[in-house]
Structure formats: C-alpha cells, structure tokens
C-alpha cells in the first residue's frame, strides 16, 4: 500500500495496514513530526459521556448534521460518531496523554454548537500530542515513512490505480512507487487564501489535483471554513490560529468600541456559536467600521484566572508570547477570520471512502462528506481516526482480492515527462509571484462573503494567472528541489481555486460558511452536494435521508443574524 500524506489521517491508515500485516509505505512533503495535524489545538470529539452522562453518539450525529446546514452525508456522520469512542480507546492504548478528571476519567470540554461537553483534549496542543502518539505507534510497527517525497501524479491504467510518481525534495531523486492501492491523505486547499491557518507549503490543493487528474471528482469545494480567530501580525505569520479552546474556556469577543458584539448575532450561544456565525460576525464588525485599526476584533481571556490560562491554554499563551511578546493573561489578542479547513474534498463513498478510481481512497481533509456547510470544532480529528481505520481495512481487503496488477509504462513515462518539462522552464515568471496572485484573487473574490460579480471577476483573473504557467521559471539549487515542488503546488492551487469559484457561483444561496450577499437566504432546492469534475462540469448530487433516530434529536437552526450587513 502507498499512503500519500504523513499527517494524522495518513498515519492512522498506515497503522491499520501494518497491524494487519500489509506492506505499507507512507510518503509526505513535510517532516512527519510537523504535519498539519499538529496545528489542531482544541480537541477530539467523541460522545464518551464522562462529563455529561446524557450524551450519546446519536446526539453527536444530530449536532453534526444540524450544524452542517443539512449538507453532511448522514451515513458518513453515523459512522464517525458511532465509532468515535473506539478510536479514543485506540489512542489510550497507544499512550496518548489526554487531560483527565481527578478520578481518572478523560476530561471533556465544550466546543461551539455542541449540545454536551464531548471534546476530549490534551491542553490546547491536542493535535501535536495526537501526531506524536501516531508517529510513535507507526515506528513501533516499523512503518517506513519517507517525509521528503513530493508526489506529482498518481499512476493509473484503465481507471485502476497502480502507484504514484514523484521526486525527493532534497536531491531530486525520482520515485516510481508501485502499489496495489493508494490512500490519498494530502490535506485540503486553504493555503490558496492570503490569511490562512495553514503553513507556507501545506494544504495547497494537492489532493484535488492528484484525484482529478487520475479520474476522480471533487465535492463541495466552495464550502471552506473560515476560523474566527487568526492572528493579524506579524505579517509572515498572518492567519496563525488562536484555538477555539480560547472561547471554549470563556474568552470574550469585543469590537473596537468595547462592545461584546456576539449579542447581535447569536445572543443565546454568544462566543460558543458555530464557527461560520462567529467568523461572519467578526467580518461584519470589521467591514462596518467597528474593527481595530489593523482590521480585526479583540479576543480577551485576561479575565480568566492565570492558572486556568496556563493549564488549559498553554499553546495559545506560548504562541502569542513568541510571535508578539504579548501576555494574554493581561492583554487582549487582535484577531480576524482566517481560511482554516476544506469541508469539501475528493468525492468518496461513505462506507469505505473509495473514489471513482478503483484502488484509490481518500481520507481526512482530502475527503468530503462529514462536515457539509459548517464543521464542528473537534470533528476533524475524530474523522481521520475513524476513517483511517476503516480505509486501512478496506484497502487491505482490496489488495487481498487482487490476482494481478496491470501496470502502464506509458503512464510512468507521462509522469516522468511532466517533471522534465517543469524543470526545463526558463520563463520570466516566478512561482512565488503567481502563488501570491492566486491568494490575492481568492481573498478578494471568494472570502467570507461572496457575490456573482466578484466570483466571475475572480475566474477571469485566474484565467490570466493560468495562462502564465507556460512562462514559468523553475530553479532547483543547492538547497534542494523545493522550487519544483512549488511549481506543482501552483498548478494544484489554480485547479482548486477554479473548482471553488465555479461551485461558489453555482450555489446561489447563503448556507453555513457560504455567504452570498446577492442571495442572502437558504434555497431548499440547493440542499444538495455540488460535484465538480473539471472546468465547467458541475453536477447536483442528492443527499441520503437522515435516520429517524438521529433526526428526532435535531433542532432547527435559524438564519437570523447571518448577513447583517
């Protein structure tokens, strides 16, 4: 098996395969100890009922579907919520250091829009601890991990995947990797916005491009979660996340007038409202002139006991001290919405996350189906754990059934020629300049609030950027082949941007994270998933019925207070 991506989802699938005696290779373009998963601060959702005995997986499912604005796939939701507790037990067995109550039970905190406290955590560095736990377990099982390999293309013959092609980021060594099946765990596409919680060279849309060029499809690319609390400075770290745990522990949001502005948007839940509402509220305050001089709002935890901050929010404290020399126990943080999570992704089947391409699977932020139009904080980590196990089992079974594997020298040759062509580029355009152009386009035309004219203008500008790909200069140097990787990142980003803009144009409504100022209401006819299979190719996909045992626990979500401006 080949697993592309060495974050939480890729490692969990690799562990499952290794435990089943399957040969597995995991490859990634970032150091395995510093994958994107490490940035997930707040926690992992599971209805353990250790703090609130009334909680159940059915209520967790009802909350997830409700807050998805009815765009989540009910089968996917049921699978994740029903098997969440088993995944937490796996982590306990592998030594993850969860925060615990005095009697030894796993502690659970509130996250926005959850009915009960069901978010297990490790301080506010849960993702870091999760990644450490999974890396340790993978090493115990002797899983080979190459975390300096950039995959440029999946190898496919007659719609059956047989491996992947790529190169080493350090010295350019080419890799042809043959595999019975490939698991795509290469993240989302939030780096194509200017302010993002992703780091410089991650979440660039790799999964979108690799799947689409192999014969897959993309579902709901327009549904992107903007997290309410990204830092504004320093400039080179703009968008760095302040965990939702800060609000979960009692943080207060204020505008530059000192008003606790969430009273206008969700007076019942206030700062513990859903991410889409809090992000839109902050955006509205800023746009209407009540923001800070730098274009943000204030998040204040200084009223909390210092011991609580140091014990429950140590990473937030450390991040602000390192980046701004700011002591959050005495001084508010200046924040603004930041592109945070791709809720859409590669089209997959709910039962096993297989794709349109035989032998190809997708998991984690690369996949779609669980989150709909609004992701509940804490649901992403449990998703990657549950489906990492399921996909590992499914891929192992698929491999066992194979009598032979048909390969294609022509597919390998095309992948080799693609890299050769990129390396021969001696044009006048630099990769970084064009990447910045894409980020500017998406920030200006496909941000928190969108409209028809802006989206169409964004597509025209994107056409111009794409036309310059033939005039690209790629220069590997003594530091390695990172410039070549950036060139493929750029191609991925352009493809992901086009999918997002075209789907955003098609979704003529305001639903969850997707705010259309020219269509401010929900359109019941658009309670569908939008499936993109290439430029100009969009299909409406119906959503399965919600099981009665879950729907009975759902509550109505009002649209009041959405597009206030």
N, C-alpha and C positions, 0 to 999 in steps of 0.2 A: 504494500500500500504506500501511496505517496500522500502526505498531508502538507498542503501549502499554507503556511502561517504557523508561527510558534507562540501565539498568544494563548489565552485560556481555552478557547474552543479547539484549536489545533492540538494542544497538549492533551486535553481530555479525551479526544478521539484516539490519539496515539496510545494513550494509556490503555484504553479499552481494547484496542487491537493487540497490543503487546501481551495483555493479560490473557488473551485468547490464543496466544501462540502464533500470531500472524506477523510476518516480517513487515516492519513499517519504517519509513524514513520521513522525518519532519524537516522541512526547509523553511527559512524565513529570511527577510531582508533586514531585520533588526536583531540586536542581541536578545537572546531568549529571556534574560533576566529583566529586560527593559521593554517588554512588549506593551502594546496599547492597553492591555488589561490592567497593568499596574496603576493606571490613572483612575480606575473605578474606585472611588473612595468610600462611598456611603454604606453599601451592604448588599446582601443576597436575600431575596425574598423566598420564604417557604412558610406555609401555614403549620408551624410546629406547635402552636398553641401553648408555648411555655410561659408566656406572659399574659396573653388573653385567651383563656380556655375556650371561649365561644368561637374562635376562628376555625376555619375549615378550608380545604383545598377548593371546595365549591365556591366559597365566598371570595377567595383569591381569584378564581376564574371569573366570577361575576364582576369584580372590580376591574380586572384587566380588560374585559370586553366592553364594559361601560365606558371606561376612560379611553378606549381606542376609538370612540365615536362609531362603534359597530362595524369597523373595518377589519378587526382582527379575525383570523380564522378560528372558529370555535374548537375544531379538532386539535389544532396546534396548542391553543390555550389550555384545553383539558389535559393534554399530555404533559405540558410543562408543570402545571400546578399540581396535578395528581402525583407526579413522581419527584416533586421538589424535595420532599423530606428524605427520600432515599439518597439523593445527591448530596445533601448536607451530611448524611451519615457516612458517605464515602470520604468526604473531606475530614470528618472527625477521625476516621480510621487511619487516614494518611497524615494526621498530626497538625491540622490547621488550628491556629490559636484564636478561636472565637472569644469574644467578650462573654463573660458568664455572670449569672446571678450568684449571690452568696452561697446558695445551696448546690451550685454546680450546673444548673440548667443554662442552656445557651440563652443569652440575653437578646431581646428583640426591641427595636425602636420603631417609632412612627416614621413613615415617609409619606410625602404628599399624596392625598386621594386614596389612601388605603383605609379600609373600614376598621382594621385592627392593627396592632403592632405585630408585624411579621417580618421585619428586616433584620436578619442576623448580621453581625458585623465584627470587625476587628479594629477598634478605634475608628479613625477615618482614613485608614490605609488598607481597606479590605481587599481591593484588587491586587495590591502589592503582596499581601500575605497569601492570597489565593494563587498567584503566579508562582510564588516561592514553593508552596505546597505541591503544585502540579509539576514544576521542574524537578523537585526532589523525588517525587514518585516516578517520573519518567526515567530519571537517572538510575533509580533502584532497579527498574526493569530493563536497563541498558538500551533504551530507545536512542538510536543515532539521530542527533539534531545538528543540522548544518544551518547556522543562522547568519550566513553571509552570502546566501544564494538568491539571486533575483530571477524569478520565473517570468519569461516573456510570452510564452504561448503554451497552451495545452495541445497535446498531440492526439489527433482524432482520425479514425478511419471509419467510414460508413456509419457515422453518428455513434461510434463507440470509442471512448477514451482509452488510450493505451500508455499514457505517461505525460511528460512535460519536458520543455526545453528551457534552458536559462544559462546564466553565467555567474561567476564568482565576483563579488563586488570589489575584492581586494586586487586580484591579478587578471581578471577577465577570462579565466579558465571556463570553457564551455561544458555544460552538463546536458547529456541526453539521459533522462530518467524513465525507464520502463516500469510500468506498474499495472496491476490488474484493475485497480480503481484509484481515483483521485478524490481527495476531500479538500474542498476549497474553503479555507478559513482565513482569508486575507483581508478581512475588515470591510469598512464602508467607504463613503466618499465625502466626508465632512471637511477634508483639507482643501476642497475647492472653493471655500469661502475665506474671506480675509481674516475675520476673527473666528477662531476655532479652538476647541479644547484639544485637538489632535496636535501632535508634534510635527516638525518640519516635513518629514518624508514618510508619513504613515497616513492611512485612510485616504489615499489618492484616487480611489475608484478602480484599483487593480482587479478586484473580484468581478465588477461589472464587465470590464473589457475581456478578461480571460473567459468568462462564461459565455458572453455574447459571441465572441469570435469562434468559440467551439461549437456553437449551435444552441446555446441556452437563451433564456429570456429574463427580463428584469421586471419586477413587480413593485409598483408604487414608489418610484424613485423620487417623486415630488414630496413625499412625506418625510421631512427632515426635522429632527427635534433641535430647537434652539434652547439651550440651557439658560436659565435666567441669569446665572452668576458667573460671568467670565471677567477676568481682570482686564483693565484698560492699559496698564503700564507694568513694567517697561515695554516699549514698543516691540522688541524682539520676542516678547512672551505674551503679547496681546491675545486674549482669549483663554489663557490658562484658567482652569476650573477652580472655583471655590465650591466644595462639595455641598450637595443638598443637605448633608448632615448638619450644616450650619443653621439651616432653617428648621430642620428636624429637632435640634436641641433648643430652639427658642429664639433664633435670630429674627430681627425685625427689619423690614424694608421701609426706607423713607426716601422721599424726593428731596430736592434741594431747598424746599420750603419747610422741611421738617415734618411733612405730613406722612402718616402711615398709609400709603396710597392703596394698599390692597383692600381697604374698606370700600373703595369704589368699585372693585372688580369681583370680589368674592368675599363678602363680609362674614360668611359663615366659616370658611376654611382659612381665610387670610393667607399668611405665608405658606401654609401647608396645602394650598390649592395645587392643581396639576401644573406641570412644567409649562405646557402650552399657554395657560392663562397667566401665569406669573411672568413668563417671557414677554407676552403681548402687553401686559400691564406696564412693565418696565419700558418697553419700546414706546408705548403711548405717552408715558410721562416725559420721556426724553424728547419725543417729537413735538409735543405740545409746549415745550419750553420750561418744564419744571425739573429738568435733569441737572446734573452737575456741570460745571464749566467744561469738563473734558467729554461730556456726552454720556454720562452714566447715572446711576442712582446709588444710594447708600445701603449697605447691608451691615447691620450693627449687632454684635454679640457682646458688647462691652458691659451690658447689664447682668450678664451671667457670672456666677462665681468663677474666679480664675482657676480654681481646682477642676471645675467641670470642663472648662475650655481645654486645659492641659491634658485631661484624661480622655475626653470624648472627641476633641477636635485637634489632636496634636499635629496632624499634617497640614491642616489649614493654617495653624499658627506658624509652623515652620516655613511654609511656602511664602506667606506674607512677609515674614521677617527676612528671608533670604532675598526675595525679589524687590521689596520696597522698604526694608528696615522699619516695618510697621507692626506695632504691637496690637493685635486685635482685641486684647483684653481691656484696652483703654481707648482705642480709636476705631471708628467705622471703616469698612472696606468700600472702595469705589468699584462698582461692577456694571456690566451691561450684558445683554443676551449674546451668546456665542454658539456657533454651529457645533453640535455635540454628538448627534447619533443618527445614523441612517436607519430609519424604521422600515423602509423598503429595502429591496435587495434582490438577489438572484431568485427566480421562481423555483420553488421546491414543493414536493408533495408533503403533506402534513405528517404522514405516518412514518417516513424514514428520511426525509429531506433529500431524496433523489431528485435529479433535474431532468430536463428534456434530453440530455445526452446520457446514453447508457454507461454506467460505471462512474458517473460524476455526481458528487454530493456537495452540498454547501451548508455551512453551519455558522453560528454566531452572527456578528453584524453583517457578514457577507450574505446571509439568507434573509427571507422575509416570511411574514405570516403571523407573528405573535403580537406585534405592537400596534398595528393599524395606524391611526392618525395621532396617537399620543402614547408614548412609552411611560409606564410607571417606573419611577426610580427603584432600582434593585431587581428589576425583572431581567435585565440583560445577562447578569452573571448566572442566574439560575437557568436561563435558557441555554447558555453554552454548556453548562454541566449536564443537563438532562439530555439534550440532543447530541452532545459529544459521545455519551454512552450509546444512545440509540443508533447513531450513524456508524459508530465503530462496529456494532453488532451487524448492522445491515451490510456494510461493506465487506466484512469478514464472510458473511453468508454468500454474498455475490461472488467473491473470489473463489470460494469453495466449489461453486457450481460451474465455474469456467472449465471447459475441457481443453481449450486452446485460446490463444490471444492473437488476433490478426493485427499486424503492425503495418506501417506505411512508410517506406523510405522517402516518398515524396513529401509527406507531412514533416518529417525531420529536416529535409532539405529546405523547405519553405521557411521553417523557423530559423535555420542557420542563415539563410539569405537575408532574412529580416534584420538580424543583428548586424550582418556585414553592411547592409545598406545604411543603417543608422550610423555606424562608425565611419562611413565614407563621407558623411555630411560635413561640408566646409562652407556653409552658407553664412549669412550676415546676422541671423537671429540667434540669440542665446536662449537656452531652455528656460532659465530662471525668469527672464523678462516675460516670456509668453505664459508661464505659470502664473505670474503675478497678474497678467492681463485677465486670465480666466477667473482668478479670485475676485478681481475688481468687478467683473461682469456679474458674477453670481451674487456678490454683496449688494450691488446696486439694483439688480433686477429680479432677484429671487431670494430675498431675505425674509424677515419675519412677516412682512406684508407685501403682497404682490398684486399686479393688475395686468390686464390684457396688453396695453401699450408697452409696459415695461418688459414683459416676458418676450414680446415679439422683437423689441429692440435688443434684448439680450441675445436672442438667436442670431440676429443679423451681425452683431459684434463677434459672436462665437464663430460664425462662418469666416469672418476676416482672420481670426486667430488661426483657425484650422488651415486656411489657405497658405499660411506662412510655414507650415510644417516641412514643406519641400525646401525651404531656405534655412534649415536649421544647422547650427554648428555643434558638433559633439566632440569633446576633447578629453579623453582619458589622460591622466597624468600620474605622477609618482605617488599620489595619494590614493589612486585606485580608479575604478570604473564607475564612480558614482554619477558622473555626468551622463553616462549611457543610461543608467537607471532613471535619472530624472527625465530623460527623453521619453522613456516608456511611461513614466508617471504622467507626463504631459498628455500623451495620447489617451491614457486612461481617464484623466481628468476632463478632457474635451468630450469624450464619449459620455461620461457620467453627467456632465453639465447639460449636454443636449437631451439626454433622457429626462433629466429633471425639469428642464424648461418646457419641453413638449408635453410632459404629463401634467405640469402645473397649469399650462394653457387649457388642457382638456378638462381638468377638474374645476369647473365653473361654479364654485361654492366656497363657503368658509366652513371648515370642519377640522377641529383639533388644531394641529400645528400649521395647517394650510389656511392662510388668511388671504382672501381675495377682497380687496376694498371695493371692487366693482361688482362682486357677488357676495354680499355680507351674510347671507342666510345659508342654512343647510339645504341641499337639494336631495330629496329622498331617492330620486332616480339615480343618483351618484353614490348610493350605498353599495359600491362595487369596488373591486380592485382594478387598477389600471395596469395592464401588462404591455411592456414595451419590447419590441423585437427588432429594433433598428430605426433609423431616421424616418419619421412619418408613419411608423407602424405601431398603432396603439389599439388594444382590444379591451373591452369591458368584461371582467370576469365576475360572475355571481359568487356570493359568499354563502357557505352552507348555513343551515338553520342552527340556532342555538339550542342545546339540550334543555328540556324543561327544568331539570334540577338546578341548572345554572341561571337560566333566565328569571326564575322566580326570586332570585336574590339580587337581581339588578335593580338599580334605581335610575330615574330619569336625570339626565344631565342637561341643565338649562344652557341656552346660548346667550343668556342675558349677561351683559358686561363684556362681550367679546370685542367687537370692533367699535370701541368707544369713539375713536377719532372720526 
